[in-house]
Amino acid sequence: MSEKRIIRCLSCTGYAWIEDDDGQVVDCDWCGGVGYVYRDEKDVDHRIPEADYPHVADILEKLEIERMREIGYTGEAKKPWEQAIRLHPPEDEV
């Protein structure tokens, strides 16, 4: 593949998972649970190899932020120790 464009997986539309026939959530077979794929110059999609992850991580992160904004998410990711629910769990969970 000479030109490697990264696009949202058409099978899972970027969610990285699908529901199988039994209603169970499973990783998308097309993208391997990444949510994105390479598209070559012939418009054929290919799974992104794990060996490429370090090289495309920043691109994938930007694409995921864009996808989240499209579906209405306006916040920013917080580390677990910064999440209010973890700092002050509901009384019935203590």
Contacts in CASP RR format, 6 or more apart in sequence:
PFRMAT RR
TARGET T0000
AUTHOR 0000-0000-0000
METHOD contacts of the structure
MODEL  1
MSEKRIIRCLSCTGYAWIEDDDGQVVDCDWCGGVGYVYRDEKDVDHRIPE
ADYPHVADILEKLEIERMREIGYTGEAKKPWEQAIRLHPPEDEV
1 38 0 8 1.000
1 40 0 8 1.000
1 41 0 8 1.000
1 46 0 8 1.000
2 40 0 8 1.000
2 41 0 8 1.000
3 40 0 8 1.000
3 41 0 8 1.000
4 38 0 8 1.000
4 40 0 8 1.000
5 38 0 8 1.000
5 39 0 8 1.000
5 40 0 8 1.000
6 36 0 8 1.000
6 37 0 8 1.000
6 38 0 8 1.000
6 39 0 8 1.000
6 48 0 8 1.000
6 56 0 8 1.000
6 59 0 8 1.000
6 60 0 8 1.000
6 63 0 8 1.000
7 36 0 8 1.000
7 37 0 8 1.000
7 38 0 8 1.000
7 39 0 8 1.000
7 45 0 8 1.000
8 14 0 8 1.000
8 35 0 8 1.000
8 36 0 8 1.000
8 63 0 8 1.000
8 67 0 8 1.000
9 16 0 8 1.000
9 28 0 8 1.000
9 30 0 8 1.000
9 31 0 8 1.000
9 34 0 8 1.000
9 35 0 8 1.000
9 36 0 8 1.000
9 37 0 8 1.000
9 45 0 8 1.000
10 30 0 8 1.000
10 45 0 8 1.000
11 18 0 8 1.000
11 28 0 8 1.000
11 29 0 8 1.000
11 30 0 8 1.000
11 31 0 8 1.000
12 18 0 8 1.000
12 28 0 8 1.000
12 30 0 8 1.000
12 31 0 8 1.000
12 33 0 8 1.000
12 35 0 8 1.000
14 31 0 8 1.000
14 35 0 8 1.000
14 36 0 8 1.000
14 67 0 8 1.000
15 28 0 8 1.000
15 35 0 8 1.000
16 27 0 8 1.000
16 28 0 8 1.000
16 31 0 8 1.000
16 32 0 8 1.000
16 33 0 8 1.000
16 34 0 8 1.000
16 35 0 8 1.000
17 25 0 8 1.000
17 26 0 8 1.000
17 27 0 8 1.000
17 28 0 8 1.000
17 33 0 8 1.000
18 25 0 8 1.000
18 26 0 8 1.000
18 28 0 8 1.000
19 25 0 8 1.000
19 26 0 8 1.000
20 26 0 8 1.000
27 33 0 8 1.000
28 35 0 8 1.000
30 37 0 8 1.000
30 45 0 8 1.000
30 47 0 8 1.000
31 37 0 8 1.000
31 47 0 8 1.000
31 48 0 8 1.000
32 47 0 8 1.000
34 47 0 8 1.000
34 48 0 8 1.000
34 60 0 8 1.000
36 48 0 8 1.000
36 60 0 8 1.000
36 63 0 8 1.000
37 45 0 8 1.000
37 46 0 8 1.000
37 47 0 8 1.000
37 48 0 8 1.000
38 45 0 8 1.000
38 46 0 8 1.000
38 47 0 8 1.000
38 48 0 8 1.000
39 45 0 8 1.000
39 46 0 8 1.000
40 46 0 8 1.000
48 56 0 8 1.000
53 60 0 8 1.000
80 86 0 8 1.000
81 87 0 8 1.000
END
